[in-house]
Amino acid sequence: MASQFTAGHDPDGHGESESLQAYFNRALNLNSSGDFHYSPLSKVGELRLVRLLPGSGNEGLRMLLSNYREANAPSYEALSYVWGDPRSTVQVDLNGKRFFIGNNLAEALCQIRHAQKERFLWIDAICINQNNLEEKSWHIAKMRDIYIGAIQVLVWIGEHSEDSANAMDDLRNIARYYPDGRQDAVRRYYFVEHVGEGKAQVPAIMNSFRRPWWSRMWIIQEVVVSKSVIVQCGDRSLPWSAFAVIAGHIATSQQVAQTLVSAGVFSRMGVTNHVTAFESLRVQWTTGSIPDILSLLVKYRRSKATDPRDKIFALLGMVQSSERSVVSSDYTKPAARIYSEFVTGIVARTGRLDVLAFNNMHRRVPDLPSWAPDWSCSCHQDNDLPLLYDSETFAMTKDSRLQQYSGRSASGSKQAKVAYSGDLKTLTAEGIVFDEIREISEEGRIEKLPPALGLPYEESYALPIHRLNQFAEKSFGDNAEIKQRVLLRSMMGNAFLKDEDQYLRVFQKRVKESNDGRLWLNTHLRTDGKATYDTEWQLNTILGRVMRGRRLFLHGHGFMGIGSSRVQPGDRLCILFGAAMPFVVRKRSDWYELIGEACLAHQGIMHGCMADKTYEFADPKDLVIEQIRLR
């Protein structure tokens, strides 16, 4: 169902396509004396609440905003929604004055207001003076308690689209079999029978999970800490538990997977993962086992925020109070300062420099030093996780033969020794600059699939495997099989494999079968809906995730390594004490630019021989511990 105020609705004959803005300006018929002005709010013990006055149909929105002592505030609901385009605003009546709100918020309020009674709400766009940076800053610390204090959170995912009403009705019918949220066998059978046999509109249901609301950063806290959540689309609403259970079934049912593939929907996991992740986090919240701030930021790094500072601020309310001190929630500071302060806070809390490895991500925030990760980017094109932290690669294979990087540390037992300039532009760390990158390989890239493969999707990640084999021939040593083994290890991020020979045989088979010189790494569902976890599938998965956005290089005596796609010949390798992985740096007069982490095939370096000065290819006297200045 489209918005009741969209083009074409003309209740009083005022033209064929009256806009939402024009309609509200007319319907409100405001005779007030100017714009609304906020009254001061106490930093402690007070909050503002909106009284949404009764209305229906084409009546304009009328609201009252009042300050309340938190101890005496009436029961209220909190609204969770997407702000939308800030240029698209609607004039409403707030305390008899003019006030402007976003178009999406106006549509939400028109749908949720009661016809006969008022409704108390907390709405961030209205209850916080958005023009007062100081007030916005100290509200960060209050947001969690505001949502905890709400009797329920109303999630507005938007007005009806062409198929959303039917989707919500289907979801409601399915949810009737899950009143308590449990997923026993009988209920699972009903879901598979109802959805898998085409009795529900699967693409329409999937579109409900693709609404912009699901991708926003602030909604994570709003859902996780709340007592009760209701999800509303247009005039239909459902409890959060219904969405959570259904998302879990979509992610695990093979029969539903077949239905999705036949309907042209090939990525069920990407659509429903955020729902199941939120539900898991809600359980962790209730049990007091919420992850640390860095883990949360890594997990939700692709969620979106209009203000880049909110990528961090939106998570602070969920972590332990001791962790909130890693950065100050201050909107008067630019994003570059906030991101730099976050690094200093994490280093101070952990005593380690591993957080620097996140600088592999795309960089958009101006004036950000190279050592501070840019969390603002929500893109998916390249691999934005350091190899040390990329548990997703190995968890998705569900293979116990894959071991991660626990116990590995290129800096050995050396502790981090760090200093910062007063303006937080320079980080000085103790370490060793030990080698130079001689040569770099090609990158893989997203390409159109050859028609002969007959797969239902159009693009895949293509690895120039024949040329990478030729590149590996230049590496250290004379044994061809050892060189190929080293190539495979490097391309898999130097992961330890309990059954490396089996992976090597599959790899060699794939290389031999490659007619066009490329290795196509596709980890989508197969056309029959099955996602097997055999060695070939695991190899595809790991190579695709590790190599995307990275390239191989040779250093020193011809040893192989893997690093960021930004690596260039002449860059230097270094060990920063207190970091598990080596880094690539680029000399800039008397300081270095941090290019990113590196993973080296030389196991001794990865386990600390350079830091301990036991590297067999260098005189210990040449391995000088120095103060490495990064900017």
C-alpha positions as CSV (number, residue, x, y, z in Angstrom):
1,M,0.0,0.0,0.0
2,A,1.5,3.4,-0.9
3,S,1.6,6.3,1.4
4,Q,-1.8,8.0,1.8
5,F,-0.1,11.3,1.0
6,T,1.7,10.4,-2.2
7,A,1.0,11.8,-5.6
8,G,-2.5,11.2,-6.9
9,H,-4.3,11.5,-3.5
10,D,-6.6,14.5,-3.6
11,P,-9.1,14.4,-0.7
12,D,-10.3,18.0,-1.2
13,G,-9.8,18.7,-4.9
14,H,-6.6,20.7,-4.5
15,G,-4.9,19.3,-7.6
16,E,-4.2,15.9,-9.1
17,S,-0.8,15.2,-7.4
18,E,-0.4,17.2,-4.2
19,S,3.0,16.5,-2.6
20,L,3.4,15.4,1.0
21,Q,5.0,18.7,1.9
22,A,2.3,20.7,0.3
23,Y,-0.4,18.6,1.9
24,F,0.9,19.0,5.4
25,N,1.4,22.8,5.0
26,R,-2.2,23.1,4.0
27,A,-3.7,20.5,6.4
28,L,-2.0,22.0,9.4
29,N,-3.2,25.5,8.6
30,L,-0.7,26.8,11.1
31,N,-1.3,30.3,12.5
32,S,1.4,30.0,15.1
33,S,4.0,32.7,15.8
34,G,7.1,31.2,14.3
35,D,9.3,28.1,14.7
36,F,9.6,25.8,17.6
37,H,12.4,26.4,20.1
38,Y,13.7,23.9,22.6
39,S,13.7,24.5,26.3
40,P,16.9,23.5,28.1
41,L,17.2,19.9,29.3
42,S,19.1,18.8,32.3
43,K,22.1,16.6,31.5
44,V,21.2,14.3,34.4
45,G,17.8,12.9,35.3
46,E,15.7,14.4,32.6
47,L,14.4,13.4,29.2
48,R,12.0,14.8,26.6
49,L,8.9,12.9,25.4
50,V,6.6,13.5,22.5
51,R,2.8,13.3,22.9
52,L,1.5,12.2,19.5
53,L,-2.0,13.7,19.5
54,P,-4.9,11.6,18.0
55,G,-5.6,11.8,14.3
56,S,-6.4,9.7,11.3
57,G,-6.7,9.8,7.6
58,N,-5.7,13.1,6.1
59,E,-5.4,15.1,9.4
60,G,-2.1,16.8,9.9
61,L,0.3,15.7,12.5
62,R,0.1,17.5,15.9
63,M,2.5,16.8,18.8
64,L,3.4,18.2,22.2
65,L,7.0,18.0,23.5
66,S,7.7,18.2,27.2
67,N,10.6,17.8,29.6
68,Y,10.1,15.1,32.3
69,R,12.1,14.0,35.3
70,E,13.1,10.4,34.5
71,A,11.7,9.2,37.8
72,N,8.3,10.6,37.1
73,A,8.1,10.2,33.3
74,P,5.0,8.5,31.9
75,S,5.3,5.1,30.2
76,Y,6.5,5.6,26.6
77,E,7.4,3.7,23.5
78,A,10.6,4.4,21.5
79,L,10.6,4.7,17.7
80,S,13.3,3.1,15.6
81,Y,13.4,4.2,12.0
82,V,15.6,5.4,9.1
83,W,16.0,9.2,8.9
84,G,16.2,9.2,5.1
85,D,17.1,12.1,2.8
86,P,17.6,15.2,5.0
87,R,16.5,17.4,2.2
88,S,13.0,15.8,2.2
89,T,11.2,17.3,5.2
90,V,7.6,17.9,6.3
91,Q,6.3,20.7,8.4
92,V,4.3,19.6,11.5
93,D,2.7,21.2,14.5
94,L,4.9,20.9,17.6
95,N,3.6,22.7,20.7
96,G,1.7,25.0,18.3
97,K,4.8,26.0,16.4
98,R,6.4,25.1,13.1
99,F,8.8,22.1,13.2
100,F,10.3,20.1,10.4
101,I,10.7,16.3,10.4
102,G,11.9,13.8,7.7
103,N,9.4,12.4,5.2
104,N,9.9,8.8,6.5
105,L,9.3,9.8,10.1
106,A,6.1,11.7,9.1
107,E,4.8,8.6,7.3
108,A,5.6,6.5,10.4
109,L,3.8,8.8,12.8
110,C,0.7,8.9,10.5
111,Q,0.5,5.1,10.6
112,I,1.1,4.6,14.3
113,R,-1.0,7.4,15.8
114,H,-4.2,6.4,17.5
115,A,-7.6,7.7,16.4
116,Q,-8.9,8.5,19.8
117,K,-6.0,8.7,22.3
118,E,-2.6,10.2,22.5
119,R,0.6,8.2,22.4
120,F,3.8,8.9,24.4
121,L,6.9,8.4,22.3
122,W,10.7,9.0,22.4
123,I,11.9,10.0,18.9
124,D,15.5,11.0,18.5
125,A,14.9,13.6,15.7
126,I,12.5,15.5,18.0
127,C,13.5,14.7,21.6
128,I,17.2,15.6,21.0
129,N,18.0,19.2,19.9
130,Q,19.9,18.2,16.8
131,N,21.4,21.6,16.4
132,N,23.1,21.5,19.9
133,L,26.3,19.5,19.5
134,E,26.9,19.4,23.2
135,E,23.4,18.0,23.9
136,K,23.8,15.4,21.1
137,S,27.1,14.3,22.6
138,W,25.9,13.7,26.1
139,H,22.8,11.9,24.8
140,I,25.0,9.1,23.6
141,A,25.4,8.0,27.1
142,K,21.7,8.2,27.7
143,M,20.5,6.3,24.6
144,R,20.8,2.9,26.1
145,D,18.8,3.7,29.2
146,I,16.1,5.5,27.1
147,Y,15.5,2.3,25.0
148,I,15.7,0.1,28.1
149,G,13.1,2.3,29.8
150,A,10.7,2.1,26.9
151,I,7.8,-0.3,27.3
152,Q,8.5,-1.4,23.7
153,V,10.4,-0.3,20.7
154,L,8.4,0.3,17.5
155,V,10.4,-0.5,14.4
156,W,9.3,1.3,11.3
157,I,10.7,-0.3,8.2
158,G,8.7,1.9,5.8
159,E,5.5,2.2,3.9
160,H,4.1,-0.6,1.8
161,S,5.7,-1.3,-1.5
162,E,4.2,-3.3,-4.3
163,D,4.5,-6.7,-2.6
164,S,5.1,-5.9,1.1
165,A,1.5,-6.2,2.3
166,N,1.3,-9.8,1.0
167,A,4.7,-10.6,2.5
168,M,3.7,-9.3,5.9
169,D,0.5,-11.3,5.7
170,D,2.5,-14.4,4.8
171,L,4.9,-13.8,7.7
172,R,2.0,-13.3,10.1
173,N,0.5,-16.7,9.0
174,I,3.8,-18.5,9.5
175,A,4.4,-16.7,12.8
176,R,1.1,-18.1,14.2
177,Y,2.9,-21.4,14.5
178,Y,5.7,-19.8,16.7
179,P,3.9,-18.0,19.5
180,D,6.8,-18.6,21.9
181,G,9.6,-18.3,19.4
182,R,10.7,-22.0,19.6
183,Q,11.8,-23.9,16.5
184,D,10.8,-27.5,17.1
185,A,10.5,-30.1,14.4
186,V,6.8,-29.8,13.8
187,R,6.9,-26.0,13.4
188,R,9.9,-26.3,11.2
189,Y,8.0,-28.7,9.0
190,Y,5.2,-26.3,8.6
191,F,7.5,-23.5,7.6
192,V,9.2,-25.6,5.0
193,E,5.9,-26.9,3.7
194,H,4.4,-23.4,3.6
195,V,7.3,-21.6,2.1
196,G,9.2,-24.4,0.2
197,E,6.1,-25.4,-1.8
198,G,5.3,-21.9,-2.9
199,K,2.4,-21.1,-0.6
200,A,4.2,-17.9,0.4
201,Q,5.7,-15.3,-1.8
202,V,9.4,-15.9,-1.0
203,P,10.9,-13.0,-3.0
204,A,8.5,-10.6,-1.3
205,I,9.4,-11.9,2.1
206,M,13.1,-11.6,1.2
207,N,12.5,-8.0,0.2
208,S,11.1,-7.3,3.6
209,F,14.5,-8.2,5.0
210,R,16.2,-5.9,2.5
211,R,14.6,-2.7,3.7
212,P,17.1,0.1,4.5
213,W,16.3,0.0,8.2
214,W,18.1,-3.3,8.6
215,S,21.4,-1.9,7.4
216,R,21.6,1.1,9.8
217,M,24.1,1.3,12.6
218,W,22.0,2.9,15.4
219,I,19.2,0.3,15.1
220,I,21.5,-2.4,16.6
221,Q,21.4,-0.9,20.1
222,E,17.8,0.1,19.7
223,V,16.8,-3.5,19.1
224,V,19.2,-5.3,21.4
225,V,18.6,-3.6,24.7
226,S,14.8,-3.3,24.4
227,K,12.2,-5.3,26.4
228,S,9.9,-5.8,23.4
229,V,10.1,-5.0,19.7
230,I,7.3,-4.7,17.2
231,V,8.2,-4.4,13.5
232,Q,5.8,-2.4,11.3
233,C,5.5,-2.0,7.6
234,G,2.7,0.2,6.4
235,D,-0.3,-0.7,8.4
236,R,0.9,-4.3,9.2
237,S,2.9,-5.2,12.2
238,L,4.6,-8.3,13.7
239,P,6.6,-9.1,16.8
240,W,10.3,-9.2,16.4
241,S,10.4,-12.9,17.4
242,A,8.5,-13.8,14.2
243,F,11.1,-12.2,12.1
244,A,13.9,-13.8,14.0
245,V,12.5,-17.3,13.8
246,I,11.7,-17.0,10.1
247,A,15.1,-15.6,9.3
248,G,16.7,-18.6,11.0
249,H,14.6,-21.0,8.9
250,I,15.4,-19.1,5.7
251,A,19.2,-19.4,6.5
252,T,19.1,-23.1,7.2
253,S,16.3,-24.8,5.2
254,Q,17.6,-26.5,2.0
255,Q,14.1,-26.7,0.6
256,V,13.7,-23.0,1.0
257,A,17.1,-22.5,-0.6
258,Q,15.8,-24.4,-3.7
259,T,12.7,-22.1,-3.8
260,L,14.9,-19.0,-3.5
261,V,17.2,-20.2,-6.4
262,S,14.2,-21.0,-8.6
263,A,12.8,-17.5,-7.8
264,G,16.1,-15.8,-8.8
265,V,17.2,-15.1,-5.2
266,F,20.7,-16.6,-4.8
267,S,22.0,-15.0,-1.6
268,R,19.8,-15.9,1.3
269,M,22.5,-15.6,3.9
270,G,23.3,-12.0,3.2
271,V,19.7,-11.0,3.5
272,T,18.9,-12.8,6.8
273,N,22.3,-12.8,8.6
274,H,21.7,-9.4,10.2
275,V,18.4,-10.6,11.7
276,T,19.9,-13.7,13.2
277,A,22.9,-11.7,14.4
278,F,20.7,-9.2,16.2
279,E,18.8,-12.0,17.9
280,S,22.1,-13.6,19.0
281,L,23.2,-10.2,20.4
282,R,19.9,-9.8,22.2
283,V,20.6,-13.1,24.0
284,Q,24.1,-12.0,24.8
285,W,22.7,-8.8,26.2
286,T,20.3,-10.6,28.5
287,T,23.1,-12.9,29.8
288,G,25.6,-10.2,30.3
289,S,28.0,-11.6,27.6
290,I,28.1,-8.8,25.1
291,P,31.4,-8.8,23.1
292,D,34.0,-6.0,23.5
293,I,33.7,-2.8,21.6
294,L,36.3,-3.7,18.9
295,S,34.6,-7.1,18.2
296,L,31.2,-5.3,17.9
297,L,32.7,-2.8,15.5
298,V,34.2,-5.5,13.4
299,K,31.0,-7.5,13.3
300,Y,28.9,-4.5,12.3
301,R,31.5,-2.6,10.3
302,R,29.2,-2.7,7.2
303,S,26.2,-1.2,8.9
304,K,25.6,2.4,7.7
305,A,25.7,5.7,9.4
306,T,25.3,9.2,7.9
307,D,27.8,10.6,10.4
308,P,31.0,8.5,10.3
309,R,31.4,9.1,14.0
310,D,28.3,7.2,14.7
311,K,29.9,4.0,13.5
312,I,31.6,4.0,17.0
313,F,29.2,6.1,19.0
314,A,26.2,3.8,18.2
315,L,27.9,0.8,19.9
316,L,29.1,2.5,23.1
317,G,25.9,2.0,25.0
318,M,26.0,-1.8,24.7
319,V,29.5,-2.4,26.1
320,Q,30.7,-2.5,29.7
321,S,31.2,0.9,31.3
322,S,34.9,0.4,31.5
323,E,35.1,0.1,27.7
324,R,33.2,3.3,27.0
325,S,36.3,5.2,28.0
326,V,38.2,4.1,24.8
327,V,36.8,7.1,23.0
328,S,34.9,10.2,24.0
329,S,31.4,10.6,22.5
330,D,31.9,14.2,21.4
331,Y,30.3,15.6,18.2
332,T,32.4,18.7,18.4
333,K,35.5,16.6,17.3
334,P,36.0,15.7,13.7
335,A,35.7,12.0,12.6
336,A,39.5,11.8,12.1
337,R,40.1,12.7,15.7
338,I,37.5,10.2,17.0
339,Y,38.9,7.4,14.9
340,S,42.5,8.2,16.1
341,E,41.3,8.4,19.7
342,F,39.6,5.0,19.3
343,V,43.0,3.5,18.4
344,T,44.7,5.0,21.4
345,G,42.0,3.7,23.6
346,I,42.1,0.2,22.2
347,V,46.0,0.1,22.5
348,A,45.8,1.4,26.1
349,R,43.2,-1.2,27.0
350,T,44.8,-4.2,25.3
351,G,48.5,-3.3,25.4
352,R,48.7,-4.4,21.7
353,L,48.9,-2.8,18.3
354,D,46.8,-5.4,16.4
355,V,44.1,-2.8,15.8
356,L,46.4,-1.1,13.3
357,A,45.8,-4.0,10.9
358,F,42.3,-2.7,10.2
359,N,43.8,0.1,8.1
360,N,43.3,-2.2,5.0
361,M,39.8,-0.8,4.7
362,H,38.9,1.9,2.1
363,R,39.8,5.4,3.4
364,R,37.3,8.3,3.0
365,V,37.6,10.4,6.2
366,P,39.8,13.4,5.5
367,D,43.0,14.1,7.5
368,L,43.0,10.6,9.0
369,P,46.5,9.3,9.7
370,S,47.5,6.1,8.0
371,W,47.7,4.1,11.3
372,A,44.0,4.9,12.2
373,P,41.4,2.5,10.5
374,D,38.6,4.3,8.7
375,W,35.4,2.7,9.9
376,S,33.2,4.9,7.8
377,C,33.1,2.7,4.7
378,S,30.3,0.2,4.5
379,C,31.3,-1.3,1.1
380,H,31.6,-5.0,0.4
381,Q,33.8,-5.1,-2.7
382,D,37.1,-5.9,-1.1
383,N,38.2,-7.9,1.9
384,D,38.1,-5.4,4.7
385,L,39.1,-7.7,7.6
386,P,42.7,-8.3,8.6
387,L,43.8,-11.9,8.3
388,L,44.3,-12.1,12.0
389,Y,40.7,-11.2,12.7
390,D,39.0,-12.9,9.8
391,S,37.3,-15.7,11.7
392,E,34.4,-15.5,9.3
393,T,36.5,-17.1,6.6
394,F,37.3,-20.1,8.7
395,A,34.0,-20.4,10.6
396,M,32.0,-20.5,7.3
397,T,33.9,-23.6,6.2
398,K,32.8,-25.6,9.3
399,D,36.0,-27.6,9.0
400,S,38.0,-28.5,12.1
401,R,41.0,-29.1,9.9
402,L,41.5,-25.3,9.6
403,Q,43.4,-23.7,12.5
404,Q,43.6,-20.0,13.0
405,Y,46.4,-17.7,14.1
406,S,46.3,-18.3,17.9
407,G,49.7,-18.4,19.4
408,R,51.3,-16.8,16.4
409,S,53.1,-13.4,16.9
410,A,55.6,-11.9,14.6
411,S,56.8,-9.6,17.5
412,G,57.4,-12.6,19.8
413,S,57.3,-11.7,23.4
414,K,58.1,-8.0,22.8
415,Q,55.6,-5.6,24.4
416,A,54.2,-2.5,22.7
417,K,55.9,0.8,23.4
418,V,53.9,3.6,21.8
419,A,53.8,7.4,21.9
420,Y,51.5,9.9,20.2
421,S,52.0,13.5,19.1
422,G,49.7,16.0,20.8
423,D,47.6,16.5,17.6
424,L,47.3,12.6,17.3
425,K,48.7,12.8,13.7
426,T,51.8,10.7,14.6
427,L,52.1,7.3,16.3
428,T,55.6,6.3,17.2
429,A,56.1,2.6,18.0
430,E,59.2,0.5,18.8
431,G,60.0,-2.2,16.2
432,I,62.3,-3.4,13.4
433,V,62.3,-2.4,9.7
434,F,63.9,-5.5,8.1
435,D,63.2,-6.1,4.4
436,E,62.1,-4.6,1.1
437,I,59.4,-5.8,-1.3
438,R,61.0,-6.7,-4.6
439,E,58.1,-7.7,-6.8
440,I,54.3,-7.8,-6.7
441,S,51.8,-10.0,-8.4
442,E,48.5,-9.2,-10.2
443,E,45.3,-8.9,-8.2
444,G,42.2,-11.0,-8.8
445,R,39.1,-9.1,-9.8
446,I,35.4,-9.4,-10.2
447,E,34.6,-10.5,-13.8
448,K,31.7,-11.8,-15.9
449,L,31.4,-15.5,-15.8
450,P,32.0,-17.4,-19.0
451,P,28.6,-18.5,-20.5
452,A,29.9,-22.1,-20.7
453,L,29.8,-22.4,-16.9
454,G,26.0,-22.2,-17.0
455,L,25.7,-20.7,-13.5
456,P,22.6,-18.6,-12.5
457,Y,24.6,-15.6,-11.4
458,E,26.6,-13.3,-13.7
459,E,29.8,-12.4,-11.9
460,S,32.5,-14.1,-9.9
461,Y,35.9,-13.5,-8.5
462,A,38.5,-14.4,-11.1
463,L,42.0,-15.3,-9.9
464,P,44.8,-15.2,-12.6
465,I,46.0,-18.5,-11.5
466,H,48.4,-19.3,-14.3
467,R,50.2,-16.0,-13.9
468,L,50.3,-16.5,-10.1
469,N,51.9,-19.9,-10.8
470,Q,54.5,-18.2,-12.9
471,F,55.0,-15.6,-10.1
472,A,55.6,-18.4,-7.6
473,E,58.4,-19.9,-9.8
474,K,60.5,-16.8,-8.9
475,S,60.3,-17.5,-5.2
476,F,63.0,-19.0,-3.1
477,G,64.1,-22.6,-3.6
478,D,64.3,-25.1,-6.5
479,N,61.6,-27.6,-5.7
480,A,58.5,-27.0,-7.9
481,E,56.1,-28.8,-5.6
482,I,57.3,-26.9,-2.6
483,K,56.9,-23.7,-4.5
484,Q,53.3,-24.5,-5.3
485,R,52.6,-25.5,-1.7
486,V,54.0,-22.2,-0.6
487,L,51.8,-20.4,-3.2
488,L,48.7,-22.2,-1.9
489,R,49.6,-21.4,1.8
490,S,50.2,-17.7,0.9
491,M,46.9,-17.5,-1.0
492,M,45.1,-19.0,2.0
493,G,46.5,-16.5,4.4
494,N,49.1,-18.9,5.7
495,A,46.4,-20.8,7.6
496,F,47.5,-24.1,9.1
497,L,45.9,-27.0,7.5
498,K,45.7,-30.4,9.2
499,D,45.2,-32.0,5.8
500,E,47.3,-29.7,3.6
501,D,48.0,-32.5,1.1
502,Q,44.3,-32.9,0.3
503,Y,43.9,-29.1,-0.3
504,L,47.0,-29.1,-2.4
505,R,45.7,-32.0,-4.6
506,V,42.4,-30.2,-5.1
507,F,44.2,-26.9,-5.9
508,Q,46.5,-28.6,-8.5
509,K,43.4,-30.2,-10.1
510,R,41.6,-26.9,-10.3
511,V,44.7,-25.2,-11.8
512,K,45.1,-28.0,-14.4
513,E,41.4,-27.7,-15.4
514,S,41.6,-24.0,-15.8
515,N,41.4,-23.4,-19.6
516,D,41.4,-19.6,-19.6
517,G,44.2,-19.1,-17.0
518,R,41.7,-18.0,-14.4
519,L,40.5,-19.7,-11.2
520,W,36.8,-18.9,-10.7
521,L,36.0,-18.6,-7.0
522,N,32.3,-18.8,-6.5
523,T,30.8,-19.5,-3.1
524,H,27.2,-19.0,-3.9
525,L,24.6,-21.7,-3.6
526,R,24.6,-24.3,-6.2
527,T,21.7,-24.4,-8.6
528,D,20.2,-27.3,-6.6
529,G,20.2,-25.2,-3.5
530,K,22.9,-27.3,-1.8
531,A,25.9,-25.8,-0.1
532,T,28.3,-28.6,0.6
533,Y,31.3,-28.2,2.8
534,D,33.8,-30.4,1.0
535,T,37.4,-29.5,0.4
536,E,36.8,-27.9,-3.0
537,W,34.1,-25.6,-1.6
538,Q,36.3,-24.7,1.4
539,L,39.2,-24.0,-1.0
540,N,36.9,-21.7,-3.0
541,T,35.7,-19.9,0.0
542,I,39.1,-19.2,1.6
543,L,40.9,-18.2,-1.6
544,G,38.0,-15.9,-2.6
545,R,37.9,-14.2,0.8
546,V,41.7,-14.0,1.4
547,M,42.8,-12.9,-2.1
548,R,40.1,-10.3,-2.7
549,G,41.7,-6.9,-2.2
550,R,45.1,-8.4,-1.7
551,R,48.1,-9.4,-3.8
552,L,51.2,-11.6,-3.5
553,F,54.7,-10.2,-3.2
554,L,58.3,-11.4,-3.0
555,H,60.7,-9.9,-0.5
556,G,64.4,-10.4,0.5
557,H,65.8,-13.6,-0.8
558,G,62.6,-14.4,-2.7
559,F,60.3,-15.3,0.1
560,M,56.6,-15.0,-0.6
561,G,54.0,-13.0,1.2
562,I,50.6,-11.5,0.9
563,G,49.5,-8.0,1.6
564,S,47.1,-5.1,0.7
565,S,46.5,-4.4,-3.0
566,R,48.2,-1.0,-2.3
567,V,51.6,-2.7,-1.8
568,Q,54.3,-1.5,-4.2
569,P,57.9,-2.5,-5.0
570,G,60.2,-0.7,-2.7
571,D,57.8,-0.8,0.3
572,R,59.4,-2.0,3.5
573,L,58.4,-4.8,5.9
574,C,58.5,-4.2,9.6
575,I,57.7,-5.7,12.9
576,L,55.9,-3.5,15.3
577,F,56.3,-4.7,18.9
578,G,53.0,-5.7,20.4
579,A,51.5,-6.8,17.0
580,A,50.9,-10.3,15.9
581,M,51.4,-9.7,12.2
582,P,54.1,-7.9,10.2
583,F,53.3,-4.7,8.5
584,V,54.1,-3.0,5.1
585,V,55.2,0.6,5.4
586,R,56.2,3.2,2.8
587,K,59.1,5.6,3.5
588,R,58.0,9.3,3.5
589,S,61.0,11.6,4.5
590,D,61.5,11.0,8.2
591,W,58.3,9.0,8.8
592,Y,56.4,6.0,7.3
593,E,52.9,5.6,5.8
594,L,51.3,2.4,7.1
595,I,50.1,0.4,4.1
596,G,48.7,-2.6,5.9
597,E,49.3,-5.9,7.5
598,A,51.4,-8.6,5.8
599,C,51.3,-12.4,6.1
600,L,54.7,-14.1,5.2
601,A,55.4,-17.6,4.1
602,H,58.5,-17.7,6.2
603,Q,57.2,-19.3,9.4
604,G,60.1,-18.2,11.5
605,I,59.3,-14.5,10.9
606,M,55.6,-15.1,11.7
607,H,56.6,-16.7,15.0
608,G,59.0,-14.0,16.2
609,C,62.5,-14.9,14.9
610,M,62.9,-11.3,13.6
611,A,62.0,-9.7,16.9
612,D,64.2,-12.2,18.7
613,K,67.0,-11.5,16.1
614,T,67.3,-15.2,15.1
615,Y,66.5,-14.6,11.4
616,E,68.9,-16.9,9.6
617,F,69.2,-14.6,6.5
618,A,70.3,-11.5,8.4
619,D,73.2,-10.5,10.7
620,P,71.6,-9.8,14.1
621,K,73.6,-6.6,14.2
622,D,71.6,-5.4,11.2
623,L,68.3,-5.9,12.9
624,V,68.1,-2.6,14.7
625,I,65.3,-1.8,17.1
626,E,64.2,1.7,16.2
627,Q,61.4,4.2,16.8
628,I,59.1,3.9,13.8
629,R,57.1,7.0,13.2
630,L,53.8,6.5,11.4
631,R,51.6,9.3,10.1
